Amino acid sequence: MATFSEHLRGRSDEELVRLLLRRPDLAHPSPATLASLAARATSRPSLDRALAGVDAAVLQAVEAVVALLAGSTDPAGGVRARDVVAAVGASRADAPAVRAALATATDLALLHPVGGRASDPVLRPAPGVAELLGPATAGLAAPAPHDPDPAAVPGLLAAAPAAGRAVLDALTWGPPVGVRPAAGAAAEAVTELLRAGLLARADERHVVLPRTVALALRDGRTHRAPASPPAPEDLPRRDAALVEAEHAAAAERVVRLVAGLIRLWGRTPPPVLRAGGLGVRDLRRTAVALEVTEAEAAFVVELAGVGALVRDDGEESPHHVPTTVADEWLALDLPGRWARLATWWAATPRTPSLVGTRDERGSVRPALGPDLGRPWSPRLRQAVLGLLAEAGPGAAPDAPAVREGLAWRTPRSVPPLDAVAAVLREAGWLGVLGAGALATAGRALLGDADPRPALAEGLAAALPPAVDDLLLQADLTGIVPGRPSQDLEALVDRAARVESRGGAVTVRFTPESVRDALDAGSTADDLLAELASHARGGVPQPLEYLVRDAARRHGRLRAGAASSYVRTEDPALLAGLAEDPRHADLGLVRLAPTVLAAQAPLHELLAALRAHGLAPVAETPDGQVLHAAPTLRRVAAARPRFAADDAGRGAVPPAERAAALVGVLRRAEEARAAGGSTGGAGAVVRAAAAEAAAPRADGAPTLRDRASGVAAATAAARAAGPRTGPRPSRGTADPAEALGMLREAAAGHTEVWLDVVGSRGALERRRVLPVRVDGGRVRVVDTARDAEIVVAAHRVAAVTPVDAAGTQPPDDDAAAADPRETDTA
């Protein structure tokens, strides 16, 4: 029988490359030899990752092999592929799918062939797979000495009481453990089944269905039926035009919201909580200002934080302030802005849906807080978007349907329903989805290359043409019949208030909105000329009167610094201001009938006068009007760690890296065979493999070039010769290889010579039968003592297979362990 490591050595280079690509954790860090690769492939973390990534069909095939081999002590035993097909209940039509699942599991090194023909191989699970799946694989109990003889089970079932049959049916397909009834007919039936041996007592309150009985009730099958994916034709579908239109509208909206957040926080930045993050009241104020729900406001805030558009300014009293990256982002066009937002969202581990929930201490998690990172978030987004892409154009499944699909694709790592719903909700807000279906532009997020160009092109194609027309009405309203151009959008933001958005944008001009435009530096003539350039049919007379009336009143009051002052040509305008108790905090003092001095800063004085219904402007010391634009704060940006600006640039392609690594492993294996060991020679080869696998600092793909340098390492390894000491030639002293050899011995029920460093520092050799290797511990049966012991993995010095004659390997430096010595390992 070929062991697992021998099977890996026998694989072709193409098969090894495929294994490294499908299980990338095996190549990081680069293994030194194929034996090290085999040891890593059978470690619990690697197997757990591999099983978490397979679909239900592959998992079912692996479970069937493990279940059919459970309890077998034949080291050369295996399961034929045709028996697996029968065990999962596959029909003739389903058999190819089951065989394909077996082939996938073999490619992933979860199963390996030990004989048979290529069309019907005999398969065994990789060492460690059975332990990882647990004792009740496929709903079958672990084999036990008291299990009934399979030949006697049909007769026992025929004689079982009718009431007990219902109990057996409930436990047939698992789980095999049930609670024993306290009284009644069911309790009597369970008692009869226990007497007949059709049930076994687990403890005082539980019973277990023996494995042989369950297989008889299942007609020898391990599963009810072959696993099959959900039917995509059952999903609701959306029209392609509707999807693209909704996608474009959502993308435009989220860009507008993020830009509004930057403007809002640039003028009035909110404070940072002592523990970090944004306060609940500040989030509520932001939501009101942006006219969205608090949940969507938290998403917008997190999106801006993820892209480093806002950050803590680091002052003594810190505030969340827009950064210089925000100015760069605002300078982009609409598709470019959205492409960056979508890329940031897809890559960030931040989880905005957790904002407002409570942590284990009962504290509310704030937006921009430190407790929102979840490493699985990007993988979940990729999985959800990938499932929508596979469902076909226009597919719009709800959260339960998406979770059902994910349960098929990764049955051992099914995400919670609320997490799936949060991803769909955020993707809809962002515009990656349109009407619940994946938009054409959103598919770019599933590729390996930088998605931003494709995202921008996709949104540009979906956006309606920009319009530069403004239909002005006599009631001081205006209508933009479509998506406003960038210049028109800036004019509307500066001089009007948006009342509604949709297929068209409705705006209203008010004295306050016109005054905002005048405060920004526009004159009445400039503003009217700009409106006329966009208006069809000219500017209505009421709007012209509004603008000129606001301009006449604008600047009649002028303020300066005394800290600051107010002066005017009309003394009546200042009447009562200094005496008004509402302005007591300004410290107003009348210097003359037309001049007031204030102790407050100029911006506070202007704000107070405007709140009083007046329209002051600031002036310079020489009396010139100073258009005081709002003060916008900016801080230096901290670039996102995951930004795709330079992602993948100059990196070695995964396939090329895997191919070069396989060449290194082959040459290392030759050096190992030539040297007779992996001691001193193995150290040289490992160093060469690490050097060959590491990319250069400049990111150039040099793996193939460096792989050629392993020839020199091979020569050096041969010159180094075999390692001297107690380690036998056929064994290994490499820690990773030793653990791999122990796992193979435990899976094959074969004995090994185990060299262990005892508590006194002496090297002890024992002939043992490994039982389990897990968690840094090796559980073995010492055949000389007939006792089970547990050895810490770091005490294992060497492992050597026991040959057919049972001859102890040569030992130059250490004596074998004294069987009478008390075990202290």
C-alpha positions in Angstrom: 0.0 0.0 0.0 1.3 3.4 -0.9 1.4 5.8 2.0 0.1 9.4 1.7 3.6 10.8 1.4 4.5 8.2 -1.3 1.4 9.1 -3.1 2.4 12.8 -3.2 5.9 11.8 -4.4 4.3 9.8 -7.2 2.1 12.7 -8.4 3.1 14.5 -11.6 4.4 18.0 -11.6 1.1 19.2 -13.1 -0.9 17.5 -10.3 1.4 19.0 -7.6 1.0 22.5 -9.1 -2.8 22.0 -9.1 -2.7 21.0 -5.5 -0.6 24.1 -4.5 -3.0 26.4 -6.4 -6.1 24.8 -4.8 -4.6 24.7 -1.3 -2.4 27.8 -1.2 -1.6 27.5 2.5 0.6 24.5 1.6 3.1 26.8 -0.1 3.3 29.5 2.5 6.0 29.3 3.9 7.6 27.2 1.2 8.1 23.6 2.3 11.6 22.1 2.1 10.8 18.6 0.7 7.8 16.7 -0.5 7.8 14.9 2.9 7.4 18.3 4.5 4.6 19.1 2.1 2.8 15.8 3.0 3.2 16.6 6.7 1.7 20.1 6.2 -1.1 18.7 4.0 -2.2 16.4 6.9 -2.0 19.0 9.7 -5.3 19.8 11.3 -5.3 23.6 10.3 -4.6 22.8 6.6 -7.2 20.0 6.5 -9.7 22.2 8.2 -9.2 25.0 5.6 -9.4 22.5 2.7 -12.6 20.9 4.0 -14.1 24.3 4.7 -13.7 25.2 1.0 -15.2 22.1 -0.6 -18.9 21.9 -1.7 -21.4 19.5 -0.3 -20.8 16.8 -3.0 -17.1 16.6 -2.3 -17.7 16.6 1.5 -20.3 13.9 1.1 -17.8 11.7 -0.9 -15.1 12.2 1.8 -17.5 11.4 4.5 -18.6 8.2 2.7 -15.0 7.0 2.4 -14.3 7.7 6.1 -17.6 6.1 7.2 -17.1 2.9 5.2 -13.5 2.5 6.6 -14.4 3.3 10.2 -13.4 0.6 12.5 -11.2 -1.1 9.9 -7.8 -2.3 11.2 -6.5 -3.3 7.8 -3.5 -1.0 7.1 -3.9 -1.8 3.4 -7.6 -1.4 3.3 -9.5 1.1 1.2 -12.9 1.8 -0.4 -13.5 1.3 -4.1 -15.1 4.2 -5.9 -18.0 2.1 -7.0 -18.8 1.3 -3.4 -18.8 5.0 -2.6 -21.2 5.7 -5.4 -23.5 3.0 -3.9 -23.1 4.3 -0.4 -24.3 7.8 -1.2 -27.4 6.4 -2.9 -26.5 7.6 -6.4 -28.5 6.5 -9.3 -27.0 5.8 -12.7 -27.5 9.4 -13.7 -25.9 10.7 -10.5 -22.9 8.4 -10.6 -20.7 10.7 -12.8 -21.2 13.5 -10.3 -20.1 11.4 -7.4 -17.1 10.2 -9.2 -16.2 13.8 -10.1 -16.5 14.7 -6.4 -14.1 11.8 -5.6 -11.7 13.1 -8.2 -11.8 16.6 -6.7 -11.2 15.2 -3.2 -8.2 13.3 -4.6 -6.8 16.4 -6.3 -7.1 18.3 -3.0 -5.2 15.4 -1.2 -8.2 14.8 1.1 -8.3 11.2 -0.4 -5.5 9.2 -2.0 -5.6 6.0 -4.0 -4.0 2.8 -2.6 -4.7 0.5 -5.5 -7.4 -0.5 -8.0 -7.8 0.6 -11.6 -7.8 4.2 -12.8 -11.5 3.9 -13.5 -12.3 2.4 -10.1 -9.5 3.3 -7.6 -9.3 2.1 -4.1 -9.3 5.2 -1.9 -8.3 6.0 1.7 -8.7 9.3 3.5 -5.6 11.4 4.1 -4.2 11.0 7.7 -6.1 13.3 10.0 -9.3 13.6 7.9 -11.2 11.1 10.0 -10.4 12.8 13.3 -11.4 16.1 11.8 -14.8 14.9 10.7 -15.5 13.6 14.2 -16.7 10.3 15.6 -20.2 10.5 14.1 -19.3 11.0 10.5 -22.4 10.8 8.2 -24.6 10.5 11.2 -23.1 7.0 12.1 -21.9 6.2 15.6 -18.3 5.2 16.1 -17.7 1.4 16.0 -17.9 -0.2 19.4 -17.1 -3.7 20.7 -20.8 -4.3 21.7 -22.2 -3.6 18.3 -24.4 -6.5 17.0 -23.1 -8.8 14.3 -24.2 -7.4 10.9 -25.5 -10.9 9.9 -27.8 -11.0 13.0 -29.2 -7.5 12.6 -32.0 -8.3 10.1 -33.4 -11.0 12.5 -33.2 -8.6 15.4 -35.0 -5.9 13.4 -37.7 -8.4 12.4 -38.4 -9.2 16.1 -38.3 -5.6 17.3 -41.5 -4.2 18.8 -43.7 -2.0 16.6 -43.3 0.9 19.0 -39.6 0.6 18.9 -39.5 0.9 15.1 -40.4 4.6 15.4 -37.5 5.1 17.7 -35.1 3.4 15.3 -36.5 5.5 12.4 -35.8 8.7 14.3 -32.2 7.8 14.8 -31.5 6.1 11.5 -30.1 9.1 9.6 -28.5 10.7 12.6 -27.5 12.1 14.9 -27.2 8.6 16.4 -27.7 9.7 20.0 -31.1 10.3 21.5 -32.6 11.1 24.9 -34.1 8.2 26.8 -37.8 8.8 27.7 -38.5 8.8 31.4 -41.8 6.8 31.2 -44.6 5.7 28.9 -44.8 3.5 25.9 -41.7 5.0 24.3 -39.6 4.3 27.4 -40.8 0.6 27.3 -39.9 0.4 23.6 -36.4 1.8 24.3 -35.9 -0.8 27.1 -36.9 -3.6 24.7 -34.5 -2.3 22.1 -31.7 -2.1 24.7 -32.3 -5.7 25.7 -32.3 -6.8 22.0 -29.0 -5.0 21.4 -30.6 -2.7 18.8 -29.8 0.3 21.0 -26.8 0.8 23.3 -26.7 2.8 26.5 -24.5 6.0 26.2 -25.1 7.1 29.8 -28.0 7.4 32.2 -30.1 9.6 30.0 -28.9 8.9 26.5 -29.0 5.9 24.1 -27.0 5.5 20.9 -27.9 3.6 17.7 -25.1 1.1 17.0 -23.3 1.5 13.7 -24.2 -2.0 12.3 -27.9 -1.4 13.1 -27.9 2.0 11.4 -26.3 0.6 8.3 -28.8 -2.1 8.1 -31.7 0.4 8.5 -30.1 2.5 5.7 -29.6 -0.5 3.4 -25.9 -0.1 3.6 -25.9 3.6 2.5 -24.1 6.4 4.3 -26.3 9.2 2.9 -29.9 9.5 1.9 -29.1 10.8 -1.6 -26.3 12.5 -3.4 -26.0 16.2 -2.6 -27.1 18.5 -5.4 -26.9 22.3 -5.7 -30.1 24.5 -5.5 -31.8 25.0 -8.8 -31.0 28.5 -10.1 -34.2 28.5 -12.3 -36.3 28.8 -9.1 -34.8 32.3 -8.3 -36.7 35.5 -9.1 -35.3 37.3 -12.1 -35.1 41.1 -12.9 -35.1 42.7 -16.3 -31.6 43.7 -17.4 -32.6 47.3 -18.1 -34.1 47.6 -14.6 -31.0 46.2 -12.9 -28.7 48.6 -14.7 -30.9 51.6 -14.0 -31.2 50.8 -10.3 -27.5 50.1 -10.2 -26.7 53.5 -11.7 -29.1 55.4 -9.4 -27.7 53.7 -6.2 -24.1 54.3 -7.3 -24.8 58.0 -8.0 -26.6 58.3 -4.6 -23.8 56.7 -2.5 -21.2 59.0 -4.2 -23.4 62.0 -3.4 -23.7 60.9 0.2 -20.0 60.4 0.7 -19.3 63.8 -0.8 -22.0 65.4 1.4 -20.3 63.7 4.4 -17.0 65.2 3.5 -18.5 68.7 3.1 -20.4 68.4 6.4 -17.4 67.1 8.5 -15.1 69.6 6.8 -17.1 72.5 8.3 -18.2 70.9 11.6 -16.0 67.8 12.4 -17.5 65.6 15.1 -15.4 64.7 18.1 -13.7 61.3 18.6 -14.9 59.2 21.5 -12.4 58.5 24.2 -12.4 54.8 23.2 -12.3 55.7 19.5 -15.1 56.0 17.0 -18.1 58.3 16.4 -20.6 59.0 19.1 -24.2 57.9 18.8 -25.5 61.5 18.8 -23.1 62.5 16.2 -24.1 59.6 14.0 -27.7 60.6 14.4 -26.9 64.2 13.5 -25.0 63.0 10.4 -28.0 60.8 9.4 -30.4 63.8 9.7 -28.0 66.1 7.7 -27.7 63.5 5.0 -31.4 62.6 5.1 -30.8 58.8 5.5 -31.4 56.2 8.2 -28.8 55.7 10.9 -27.9 52.3 9.5 -27.1 53.8 6.0 -25.3 56.8 7.6 -23.1 54.3 9.5 -22.4 52.6 6.2 -21.5 55.9 4.5 -19.2 56.9 7.5 -17.5 53.5 7.5 -17.0 53.7 3.7 -15.3 57.1 4.0 -13.2 55.8 6.9 -12.2 52.7 4.9 -10.9 54.8 2.1 -9.0 57.2 4.4 -11.3 60.1 3.3 -11.8 60.9 7.0 -9.7 60.2 10.0 -8.8 61.2 13.6 -6.8 64.4 13.4 -4.7 63.4 16.4 -5.2 66.8 18.2 -5.5 67.1 22.0 -9.2 67.2 21.5 -9.4 64.9 18.5 -12.1 65.2 15.8 -13.0 63.2 12.7 -11.7 65.4 9.8 -11.6 64.9 6.0 -8.1 64.2 4.7 -6.2 65.2 1.6 -7.3 62.0 -0.1 -10.8 63.3 0.1 -9.8 66.2 -2.1 -8.2 63.8 -4.6 -11.4 61.7 -4.6 -13.6 64.7 -5.1 -11.6 65.7 -8.1 -12.5 62.5 -9.9 -15.6 62.1 -12.1 -18.6 60.1 -10.9 -17.6 56.7 -12.3 -14.1 57.1 -10.9 -15.4 58.0 -7.4 -17.7 55.1 -7.3 -15.1 52.6 -8.6 -12.9 53.5 -5.6 -15.8 53.2 -3.1 -16.7 49.7 -4.5 -13.1 48.5 -4.4 -12.7 49.7 -0.8 -15.9 48.0 0.3 -15.0 44.7 -1.3 -11.6 44.5 0.3 -12.2 45.9 3.8 -12.5 43.7 6.8 -14.6 46.3 8.5 -18.2 45.3 9.0 -20.6 48.4 9.1 -23.6 46.2 10.0 -22.1 45.8 13.5 -22.5 49.5 14.3 -25.1 49.9 17.0 -24.8 46.3 18.3 -23.3 45.5 21.7 -20.1 43.7 22.4 -19.4 41.1 25.1 -19.2 43.8 27.7 -22.5 45.2 26.8 -21.1 48.4 25.2 -22.4 49.8 21.9 -20.1 49.4 19.0 -19.6 52.9 17.4 -19.0 53.7 13.8 -15.3 54.1 13.0 -14.7 52.2 16.3 -11.9 49.7 16.8 -14.2 46.7 17.2 -15.7 46.4 13.8 -13.0 44.3 12.0 -13.9 40.8 11.0 -11.3 38.9 8.8 -13.9 36.8 7.1 -15.9 39.9 5.8 -14.1 40.1 2.4 -14.4 36.4 1.8 -18.1 36.5 2.6 -18.6 39.4 0.1 -16.7 37.5 -2.6 -18.8 34.4 -1.9 -22.1 36.2 -2.1 -21.2 38.1 -5.2 -19.8 34.9 -6.8 -23.0 33.0 -6.1 -25.1 35.8 -7.7 -22.8 35.8 -10.7 -23.2 32.0 -11.1 -26.9 32.3 -10.8 -27.0 34.2 -14.1 -28.0 37.6 -15.3 -30.9 39.2 -13.5 -31.0 36.6 -10.6 -32.2 38.4 -7.4 -32.3 35.8 -4.6 -33.2 36.9 -1.1 -30.9 36.3 1.9 -32.3 32.8 2.8 -31.8 31.7 -0.8 -28.2 33.0 -0.9 -27.5 31.3 2.4 -28.8 28.0 1.0 -26.5 28.4 -2.0 -23.5 29.1 0.3 -24.5 26.1 2.4 -24.1 24.0 -0.8 -20.7 25.6 -1.7 -19.1 25.5 1.7 -21.2 23.3 4.0 -18.6 23.3 6.8 -18.5 27.2 7.0 -22.1 28.4 6.5 -22.3 32.1 7.4 -25.1 33.4 9.7 -28.3 34.6 7.9 -27.9 38.2 9.3 -24.4 38.5 7.9 -25.6 37.4 4.4 -28.5 39.9 4.6 -26.1 42.7 5.6 -23.9 42.0 2.6 -26.8 42.1 0.3 -28.1 45.3 1.9 -24.7 47.1 1.7 -24.2 45.9 -1.9 -27.6 47.4 -2.8 -26.7 50.7 -1.1 -23.4 50.8 -2.9 -24.9 50.0 -6.3 -23.1 46.8 -6.8 -26.6 45.3 -7.0 -29.5 46.8 -8.9 -33.0 45.7 -7.9 -31.4 42.9 -5.9 -29.4 41.4 -8.9 -25.7 41.7 -9.6 -25.0 44.6 -12.0 -22.7 44.2 -15.0 -20.1 46.5 -13.4 -20.3 44.6 -10.1 -18.9 41.5 -11.7 -15.6 43.2 -12.0 -15.1 42.8 -8.2 -14.8 39.0 -8.7 -11.6 39.2 -10.8 -8.0 39.0 -9.7 -6.9 42.2 -11.5 -7.5 45.8 -10.4 -11.3 46.1 -10.7 -11.4 49.9 -10.8 -11.2 50.5 -14.6 -13.9 47.9 -15.3 -16.1 49.3 -12.5 -15.8 52.8 -13.9 -16.5 51.7 -17.4 -19.5 49.7 -16.3 -21.0 52.5 -14.4 -20.3 55.0 -17.2 -22.2 52.7 -19.6 -25.2 52.4 -17.2 -25.5 56.1 -16.3 -28.0 58.1 -18.3 -26.5 61.0 -20.2 -25.8 64.1 -18.1 -28.0 67.1 -18.8 -27.0 70.7 -18.6 -30.5 72.2 -18.6 -32.4 73.7 -15.7 -36.1 74.4 -16.1 -36.8 77.4 -13.9 -40.4 78.1 -12.7 -42.1 81.3 -11.6 -42.7 79.7 -8.1 -38.9 79.8 -7.4 -38.5 76.1 -8.2 -36.5 74.4 -10.8 -36.3 71.0 -12.5 -33.3 69.2 -13.8 -34.7 66.8 -16.4 -32.3 64.0 -15.8 -28.9 63.5 -14.3 -27.3 67.0 -13.7 -23.8 67.6 -15.2 -20.9 68.3 -12.9 -21.2 72.1 -13.3 -24.9 72.1 -12.9 -24.7 69.9 -9.8 -22.2 72.4 -8.3 -24.5 75.3 -9.0 -27.5 73.6 -7.4 -25.5 72.7 -4.3 -24.4 76.3 -4.0 -27.5 78.3 -4.7 -30.6 76.0 -4.2 -32.1 73.4 -1.9 -32.9 70.0 -3.4 -36.5 68.9 -2.7 -36.6 65.6 -4.4 -34.5 63.3 -6.5 -35.5 60.6 -9.0 -35.7 60.6 -12.8 -35.5 64.3 -12.4 -34.2 66.6 -9.7 -36.5 69.3 -8.2 -34.9 72.3 -6.5 -36.1 75.4 -4.7 -34.5 78.8 -4.4 -34.9 80.5 -1.1 -33.4 83.7 0.4 -31.1 81.5 2.6 -29.9 79.5 -0.4 -29.2 82.6 -2.4 -27.4 84.1 0.5 -25.2 81.0 0.7 -24.1 81.6 -2.9 -23.4 85.3 -2.2 -21.5 84.3 0.9 -19.3 82.0 -1.3 -18.3 85.0 -3.4 -20.8 85.3 -6.1 -22.5 88.6 -7.0 -26.0 89.0 -8.1 -25.0 89.5 -11.8 -22.7 86.5 -11.7 -25.3 84.2 -10.2 -28.0 85.3 -12.6 -25.7 84.9 -15.5 -24.8 81.4 -14.4 -28.5 80.5 -14.0 -29.2 81.9 -17.4 -26.5 79.7 -19.0 -28.4 76.6 -17.8 -32.0 77.8 -17.9 -34.3 77.2 -20.9 -36.2 80.3 -21.6 -34.2 82.6 -19.3 -34.5 83.4 -15.6 -38.1 84.1 -14.4 -38.7 87.5 -13.0 -39.6 86.3 -9.4 -36.2 84.5 -9.2 -34.4 87.6 -10.5 -36.1 89.8 -7.9 -35.2 87.3 -5.2 -31.5 87.3 -6.2 -31.3 91.1 -6.5 -33.2 91.7 -3.3 -30.9 89.3 -1.4 -27.9 91.0 -2.9 -29.1 94.5 -1.9 -29.5 93.3 1.7 -26.3 91.3 1.6 -23.3 93.1 3.0 -25.2 96.1 4.5 -23.6 95.0 7.7 -19.8 94.5 7.9 -17.9 92.8 10.6 -14.3 92.9 11.6 -12.1 91.9 14.5 -11.8 93.7 17.8 -11.8 90.5 18.5 -14.5 91.5 16.0 -16.8 94.4 15.3 -19.9 95.4 13.4 -20.5 98.7 11.5 -23.2 100.0 9.3 -24.4 103.1 7.5 -27.8 102.8 9.1 -27.9 103.1 12.9 -31.3 101.6 13.0 -29.9 98.2 12.0 -27.8 98.1 15.2 -30.6 99.2 17.5 -31.1 96.8 20.4 -28.3 94.3 19.3 -25.9 95.2 22.2 -28.8 95.1 24.7 -30.3 91.8 23.5 -29.6 89.2 26.2 -29.4 86.5 23.6 -26.1 88.1 22.4 -24.6 88.4 25.9 -22.0 85.8 25.1 -20.7 87.9 22.1 -19.6 90.7 24.4 -21.1 93.4 22.2 -20.1 97.0 23.1 -21.5 100.1 21.3 -18.5 102.2 20.1 -20.7 104.6 18.0 -24.2 104.6 16.7 -23.0 102.8 13.6 -20.2 100.6 15.2 -20.4 97.7 17.7 -17.3 95.8 19.0 -17.5 92.2 20.0 -15.4 89.9 22.1 -16.3 86.8 20.1 -14.4 85.6 17.1 -15.5 86.9 13.7 -17.1 83.6 12.5 -19.2 83.4 15.7 -20.3 87.0 15.3 -21.4 86.5 11.7 -23.3 83.3 12.6 -25.2 85.1 15.4 -26.2 88.0 13.3 -27.4 85.7 10.5 -29.4 83.8 13.0 -31.0 87.1 14.0 -32.2 87.5 10.5 -29.6 89.9 9.2 -27.2 89.5 6.3 -23.7 90.7 7.3 -20.5 90.2 5.4 -16.9 90.3 6.6 -14.6 93.1 5.5 -10.8 93.6 5.4 -9.1 96.3 7.5 -9.2 98.6 4.4 -12.9 98.2 4.1 -13.0 95.7 1.2 -15.7 93.0 1.3 -14.2 89.6 2.3 -16.2 86.7 1.1 -15.5 84.3 4.0 -15.9 80.8 2.5 -16.5 78.1 5.0 -13.4 76.9 6.7 -12.7 73.3 5.5 -10.4 71.3 7.7 -8.0 68.7 6.2 -5.4 66.4 7.7 -2.8 64.2 6.2 -4.2 61.0 4.9 -3.4 57.5 6.0 -3.6 55.4 2.9 -5.8 52.3 3.1 -3.7 49.2 3.8 -5.7 47.2 1.3 -6.0 49.8 -1.4 -5.7 48.4 -4.9 -3.5 51.2 -6.1 -0.5 49.0 -6.3 -2.1 45.6 -5.6 -0.5 42.8 -7.4 2.0 45.1 -9.3 5.2 43.2 -10.0 4.0 40.1 -8.0 4.8 36.6 -9.2 1.8 34.9 -10.7 0.5 32.1 -8.5 0.8 29.4 -11.2 4.4 30.4 -12.0 5.3 30.4 -8.3 3.7 27.0 -7.8 5.5 25.5 -10.8 8.9 26.9 -9.6 8.2 25.5 -6.1 7.5 22.1 -7.4 10.8 22.1 -9.2 12.5 23.1 -6.0 10.8 20.2 -4.1 11.8 17.7 -6.8 15.5 18.7 -6.6 15.3 18.7 -2.8 13.9 15.2 -2.9 16.8 14.1 -5.1 19.2 15.6 -2.6 17.5 13.8 0.2 17.6 10.5 -1.5 21.3 11.0 -2.5 22.3 12.0 1.1 20.2 9.3 2.7 18.7 11.7 5.2 17.3 15.1 5.7 19.6 16.1 8.5 22.5 18.4 7.5 21.7 18.0 3.8 18.1 18.9 4.5 19.1 22.1 6.1 21.0 23.1 3.1 18.1 22.2 0.8 15.6 24.0 3.0 17.7 27.2 2.9 17.9 26.9 -0.9 14.1 26.3 -1.2 13.3 29.3 1.0 15.7 31.5 -1.1 14.2 30.3 -4.3 10.6 30.8 -3.2 11.1 34.3 -1.9 10.3 37.1 -4.4 12.9 39.8 -4.8 12.3 43.2 -3.1 11.4 44.8 -6.3 8.7 42.2 -6.9 10.2 40.8 -10.1 9.2 37.2 -10.9 12.5 35.5 -10.4 11.3 32.1 -9.1 12.3 30.1 -12.3 15.7 31.8 -12.3 16.4 31.1 -8.7 15.1 27.5 -8.9 18.1 26.7 -11.1 20.3 27.5 -8.1 19.0 24.5 -6.2 21.4 22.3 -8.2 24.3 23.9 -6.3 22.4 23.3 -3.0 21.9 19.7 -4.0 25.6 19.2 -4.5 26.3 20.8 -1.2 23.7 18.5 0.4 25.4 15.4 -1.0 28.7 16.7 0.2 27.3 17.2 3.7 26.4 13.5 3.8 24.0 11.8 6.2 23.5 13.3 9.6 25.4 11.5 12.3 23.8 10.5 15.5 20.9 8.2 16.6 18.7 9.0 13.7 18.3 6.0 11.3 18.7 6.3 7.6 15.1 5.4 6.7 13.6 7.7 9.3 13.5 11.4 9.7 14.5 13.9 12.3 12.8 16.8 10.7 9.9 17.9 13.0 7.3 18.4 10.3 8.2 15.2 8.5 8.2 13.3 11.8 4.7 14.4 12.6 3.6 13.5 9.1 5.1 10.0 9.4 3.3 9.6 12.8 0.0 10.6 11.2 0.4 8.1 8.4 1.3 5.4 10.9 -1.8 6.2 12.9 -4.0 6.1 9.9 -2.5 2.9 8.6 -2.2 1.2 12.1 1.5 0.5 11.6 4.3 0.6 14.2 7.2 2.9 14.2 10.4 3.4 16.2 10.0 6.6 18.2 13.1 8.4 19.5 12.0 10.6 22.4 14.0 13.0 24.6 13.2 11.9 28.2 12.8 14.1 31.2 16.5 13.6 32.1 17.6 14.7 28.6 18.5 11.2 27.5 17.4 9.9 24.1 15.0 7.0 24.5 13.8 4.7 21.7 10.5 2.9 21.8 8.5 0.7 19.4 5.1 2.2 19.4 1.8 2.2 17.6 0.6 5.8 17.0 -3.0 6.4 17.8 -3.5 10.1 17.3 -1.5 13.3 16.5 -3.2 16.5 17.4 -2.7 19.7 19.4 1.1 19.3 19.8 0.6 15.9 21.4 1.3 12.4 20.1 -0.8 9.6 21.6 0.8 6.2 21.1 0.7 2.6 22.5 4.1 1.3 23.7 4.0 -2.3 22.5 6.8 -3.3 24.9 4.9 -2.1 27.9 1.5 -2.6 26.5 0.6 0.9 27.8 -0.8 4.0 26.2 1.3 7.2 26.6 1.1 10.8 25.5 4.3 12.4 24.2 4.8 16.1 23.6 5.6 16.8 19.9 8.6 18.9 20.8 10.2 15.8 22.6 10.1 13.7 19.4 13.7 13.4 18.1 13.2 11.0 15.2 10.7 8.6 13.7 11.5 5.4 11.7 9.1 2.9 10.2 9.4 -0.7 11.6 10.5 -3.0 8.9 9.0 -6.4 8.2 11.5 -8.2 10.5 11.0 -5.7 13.3 14.8 -5.1 13.4 15.7 -2.1 15.5 17.5 0.6 13.5 21.2 1.3 14.2 21.9 3.7 16.9 25.4 5.1 17.4 25.0 7.6 20.2 22.0 6.7 22.3 20.8 3.6 24.0 17.3 2.3 23.5 14.8 3.0 26.3 14.7 0.7 29.3 11.2 -0.8 29.3 11.3 -0.8 33.1 11.9 3.0 33.3 8.9 5.0 34.3 7.4 7.1 31.5 8.0 10.8 31.9 7.5 12.0 28.4 
